């Protein structure tokens, strides 16, 4: 199993450009998440999805959109990139959280995005 | 909202020393998770705890689920250079569908 994969690994954008980050998981997980991590900081939740066709806002959703058309994929979009969105983006997936047995999230390797 | 307070924020130790870090919350958690993030990589799960009082080991790592359900501890014995990284605690938010993460403990080891 590949686990959680993310593409691309690195990207440089100019202010105002758009892009889509792709996350894929092969563990048949229901839940998927997008986080951002700034230098020296912890993880901040952008958006998440508890199933195919459903998405919800996290802690820092502004400037991002997401889609979950297939259970195994979760896309993060930046419609008009800004320098403040320079960060490392992590995708994660899990079984349903809070049901007492399998709360662990599994993370991808990250996408390093620079917006000039 | 629920928050996890992780301490210390950073540690500078000598190789071979033992390490202790902890995570506390004002709310009860039913699960405690400990992750490690190597430089330039995504977080990797080290230990998962599901019962109050539970003590679980993974090699030189030992984690405990506090009796009050409001704290957890991670210990690393006889540290080695590859232990360098950021350690995060995490737990599921009550009634929500997501985890909350601590701010992380950055571990640096002097050879």
Interface residues (C-beta under 8 A of the other chain):
Chain A: X4 X31 X33 X41 X42 X43 X45 X48 X50 X56 X58 X90 X96 X97 X98 X100 X101 X103 X104 X105 X106 X107 X108 X109 X110
Chain B: X30 X31 X33 X35 X40 X41 X42 X43 X44 X45 X48 X50 X88 X90 X91 X92 X93 X94 X95 X96 X97 X98 X99 X101 X102 X103 X104
